[in-house]
Amino acid sequence: MDLRLVEIFCCVYEEKSFSKAAERLGLTQPTISGHIKALEEYFEAPLFDRLGRAIGPTAAGDVLYEHGRRIVEMKRVTIEAMDCFFNRLEGRLRLGASTIPGEHILPAIIGRFREAYPRIQVSLAIHDTREIVDWVTRGEVELGFVGAQLANPRLEFREFTADRLMLVAPPTAFWEPYDQGISLDELRKAPLLLREPGSGTRMILEQRLFELGHRLDEFQVVAELGSTTAIKEAVKAGLGASFVSSLSVEDELKEGWMRRIPTRIAEELKRSFYRVTNVERSSSPLREAFLAYLSLDAEEVARGAGQ
């Protein structure tokens, strides 16, 4: 059995498309189709059902992927381990992060890591917490950084830094009376902006309100937005107030583009950020190198993240 054919099969399985697999691997679609046909002839069984333009794995395809992905992963880990042994650690490390760690914490850490390991290329994809957890589960990224823990027996969450949420509002006359603080009842009547479902920020806010006996549908939610950047722009435009990471609004508060509104809810909204790994997948030397860097000096890393 040709290992390269297994690698191509796993790519087609994950992409659910011959054309997308061809684009990902830098091959032509006829080449991909020919390799899959050769693998099907080897096993004497169809591996995909052709459903018009779409494809779906057969039962035999599911079995092959379950074992094949481990073989492909082991090949990669073996090559990287040999490179590490010969002091030539190099390759691409795929990371995923939710908005706050991805935009405000990790860039400085990755920059410093690259100084120590210049031959390692780091790719960082940013999405909400739930999507990053899904990527780690499926093996699309080796290491994730998120703002909330989700129940998944295949994953391990470990805290790597902390932050707090604060309520920020536009610098308009409407919000001036609340510079010294706003009560929960007053906040329920004010325009509020929220992150989308699946965001770590939103999950923490929902949990805190639940503890206080309230729900988000009691508030005057004027918009749900898909990123912290969109939330900040909406606040600056005067659309409403929002709970955001303190790390994400340091410049805006300093420049007077928005104001911080004290509230009892925000005082309780301290949050942790977690690194998440898939315990069922082999850890590559690249991932181990990055994790070792993170653990060298937590305080130094935190200071670096704030620069």
C-alpha positions in Angstrom: 0.0 0.0 0.0 1.4 3.3 -1.1 1.5 5.8 1.8 1.2 8.7 -0.6 -2.2 7.3 -1.7 -3.3 7.2 1.9 -2.3 10.8 2.4 -4.3 11.8 -0.7 -7.3 9.8 0.4 -7.3 11.5 3.8 -7.2 14.9 2.2 -10.2 14.1 -0.1 -12.1 12.7 2.9 -11.5 15.9 4.9 -12.2 18.3 2.1 -15.3 16.2 0.9 -14.3 17.2 -2.6 -11.8 16.0 -5.3 -11.3 19.6 -6.6 -10.7 21.1 -3.1 -8.3 18.3 -2.3 -6.5 18.9 -5.6 -6.1 22.6 -4.8 -4.9 21.9 -1.2 -2.3 19.4 -2.5 -1.2 21.3 -5.6 -2.3 18.5 -7.9 -4.8 18.2 -10.8 -8.3 16.8 -10.2 -7.7 13.9 -12.7 -4.6 13.0 -10.8 -6.5 12.9 -7.5 -9.2 10.8 -9.1 -6.7 8.4 -10.5 -5.0 7.9 -7.1 -8.3 7.3 -5.4 -9.2 4.7 -8.1 -5.8 3.0 -7.5 -6.5 2.8 -3.8 -10.0 1.4 -4.4 -8.6 -1.2 -6.7 -6.0 -2.1 -4.0 -8.7 -2.7 -1.4 -11.2 -4.0 -4.0 -13.9 -1.7 -2.6 -15.3 1.7 -3.3 -14.1 4.4 -0.8 -16.4 7.2 -1.9 -20.0 7.4 -3.2 -20.2 9.8 -6.1 -23.4 11.8 -5.6 -23.5 14.1 -8.6 -21.0 16.9 -7.8 -20.8 15.8 -4.2 -19.0 12.8 -2.7 -19.4 11.0 0.6 -17.3 8.2 2.2 -18.5 4.7 2.1 -18.4 2.5 5.2 -15.0 1.2 3.9 -13.9 4.8 3.5 -14.7 5.6 7.1 -12.7 2.7 8.3 -9.7 3.6 6.1 -9.8 7.2 7.3 -9.9 6.2 11.0 -6.7 4.3 10.6 -5.1 6.2 7.7 -5.1 9.6 9.5 -3.1 8.1 12.3 -0.6 6.7 9.7 -0.3 10.1 8.0 0.1 11.8 11.4 2.8 9.4 12.5 4.7 10.0 9.3 4.7 13.7 9.9 5.7 13.3 13.5 8.5 10.9 12.6 10.0 13.3 10.1 9.8 16.2 12.5 11.3 14.1 15.3 14.3 13.2 13.1 14.7 16.8 12.2 14.7 17.6 15.9 17.3 14.9 16.6 19.6 16.4 14.0 19.0 19.9 15.3 17.2 21.0 12.2 13.7 21.5 13.6 11.6 23.1 10.8 8.2 22.9 9.2 4.8 24.5 9.6 3.0 24.7 12.9 -0.8 25.2 12.6 -2.4 27.2 15.4 -6.0 28.3 15.9 -7.3 31.0 18.2 -10.4 32.8 19.2 -10.4 36.6 18.7 -8.8 37.9 21.8 -5.8 35.5 22.1 -5.5 35.5 18.3 -5.4 39.3 17.9 -4.0 40.6 21.2 -2.0 37.9 22.9 -0.4 35.4 20.4 1.1 37.7 17.8 3.9 38.9 20.1 4.4 35.4 21.4 4.7 34.0 17.9 7.2 36.7 17.0 9.4 35.9 19.9 9.0 32.1 19.2 10.1 32.7 15.6 13.3 34.4 16.8 14.1 31.2 18.8 13.0 28.9 15.9 13.4 30.8 12.7 13.0 27.6 10.5 9.5 27.0 11.9 6.7 28.6 10.0 3.6 29.4 12.2 0.2 29.8 10.7 -2.5 31.3 12.9 -6.2 31.0 12.0 -8.8 33.0 14.0 -12.4 32.1 14.6 -14.8 31.9 17.5 -14.1 29.5 20.4 -16.5 26.8 19.3 -15.0 26.6 15.8 -11.5 26.5 17.1 -12.4 23.6 19.4 -13.9 21.8 16.4 -10.7 22.4 14.4 -8.6 20.9 17.2 -10.9 17.9 17.4 -10.7 17.3 13.7 -6.9 17.8 13.6 -7.1 20.8 11.3 -4.9 22.7 13.8 -2.4 21.2 16.2 -3.0 23.6 19.0 -5.9 26.0 19.9 -6.2 29.0 22.2 -9.7 29.8 23.3 -11.6 31.8 25.9 -13.8 29.1 27.3 -13.7 25.4 28.1 -16.2 23.1 26.2 -17.0 19.5 27.3 -15.1 17.2 25.0 -13.4 14.0 26.3 -11.0 14.1 23.3 -9.6 17.5 24.3 -7.4 18.8 27.1 -7.7 22.5 28.2 -5.0 24.2 30.2 -5.0 27.8 31.3 -2.2 29.9 29.9 -3.2 33.5 30.7 -6.1 35.5 32.1 -8.1 38.7 31.3 -11.2 40.5 32.4 -14.2 41.8 30.6 -15.4 45.4 30.9 -18.5 47.3 29.8 -17.6 50.0 27.2 -19.9 52.6 25.6 -19.7 55.4 23.1 -18.4 58.8 24.3 -21.9 60.4 23.8 -24.2 62.4 26.1 -26.5 59.4 26.5 -23.9 57.5 28.5 -22.5 60.4 30.6 -24.9 59.8 33.6 -23.4 56.3 33.9 -19.7 57.3 34.2 -19.8 56.4 37.9 -21.6 53.2 37.3 -24.7 51.5 35.9 -27.1 49.1 37.6 -28.4 45.9 36.1 -31.9 47.4 35.7 -30.5 50.4 33.9 -28.4 48.3 31.7 -31.4 46.2 30.7 -33.0 49.3 29.2 -29.9 50.5 27.3 -28.8 49.4 23.8 -26.4 46.5 24.0 -24.1 44.9 21.4 -23.2 41.2 21.6 -20.8 38.8 20.0 -22.2 35.9 18.0 -23.3 32.6 19.7 -20.2 30.4 20.0 -18.0 33.3 21.2 -16.1 32.8 24.5 -17.0 36.4 25.5 -20.7 35.7 25.0 -20.6 32.3 26.8 -19.0 33.9 29.9 -21.5 36.8 29.9 -24.4 34.3 29.6 -23.1 32.2 32.4 -22.7 35.2 34.7 -26.3 36.5 33.9 -27.6 33.0 34.6 -26.0 33.0 38.0 -27.7 36.3 38.7 -31.1 34.9 37.5 -31.2 36.7 34.2 -31.1 35.9 30.5 -29.8 37.9 27.5 -33.3 38.1 26.0 -34.2 40.5 28.8 -31.8 43.1 27.4 -32.2 45.5 24.5 -29.8 43.8 22.1 -29.5 46.0 19.0 -26.9 43.8 17.1 -24.9 40.6 17.2 -21.5 40.9 15.5 -19.0 38.3 14.5 -15.7 39.8 15.8 -14.3 42.0 18.5 -13.2 44.5 15.9 -16.8 44.8 14.6 -18.0 45.3 18.2 -15.5 48.1 18.8 -16.4 49.9 15.6 -20.1 49.7 16.4 -19.5 51.1 19.9 -17.4 54.0 18.5 -20.2 54.7 16.0 -22.6 55.1 18.9 -24.7 52.0 18.3 -24.6 50.8 21.9 -22.5 49.4 24.7 -20.8 46.0 24.9 -18.8 43.7 27.1 -15.3 43.3 25.7 -11.9 42.1 26.7 -9.9 44.8 28.5 -6.9 43.8 26.3 -8.8 44.7 23.2 -9.8 48.3 24.0 -6.7 49.8 25.7 -6.0 52.1 22.8 -9.6 53.1 22.3 -10.0 54.1 26.0 -6.7 56.0 26.0 -7.7 58.0 22.9 -11.2 58.7 24.2 -13.0 56.9 21.4 -15.1 55.0 24.0 -15.7 55.1 27.7 -15.6 52.5 30.4 -18.8 52.1 32.3 -18.4 50.5 35.8 -20.9 47.8 36.6 -21.2 45.0 39.1 -21.5 42.4 36.4 -18.2 43.4 34.8 -16.4 43.3 38.1 -17.3 39.6 38.3 -16.4 38.8 34.7 -12.8 37.6 35.0 -11.9 35.1 32.4 -9.2 32.7 31.6 -7.7 31.8 28.2 -6.9 28.1 27.6 -4.6 26.2 25.3 -6.4 23.2 23.9 -4.9 20.0 22.5 -6.4 16.7 21.2 -5.2 13.9 23.5 -5.9 11.3 20.8 -3.4 12.8 18.3 0.4 12.5 18.5 2.1 15.6 19.6 4.6 16.8 17.0 8.0 18.2 17.9 6.9 21.6 16.5 4.0 21.7 18.9 6.2 20.5 21.8 8.7 23.3 21.0 5.9 25.9 21.1 4.4 24.6 24.4 7.9 24.5 25.9 8.3 28.1 25.0 5.0 29.0 26.6 6.0 27.4 29.8 9.5 29.0 30.1 8.3 32.0 32.0 4.5 32.7 32.2 5.0 36.2 33.5 7.5 37.1 30.7 5.0 35.7 28.1 2.2 37.8 29.6 4.3 40.9 29.5 5.2 40.2 25.9 1.6 39.7 25.0 0.7 43.2 26.3 3.4 44.9 24.3 
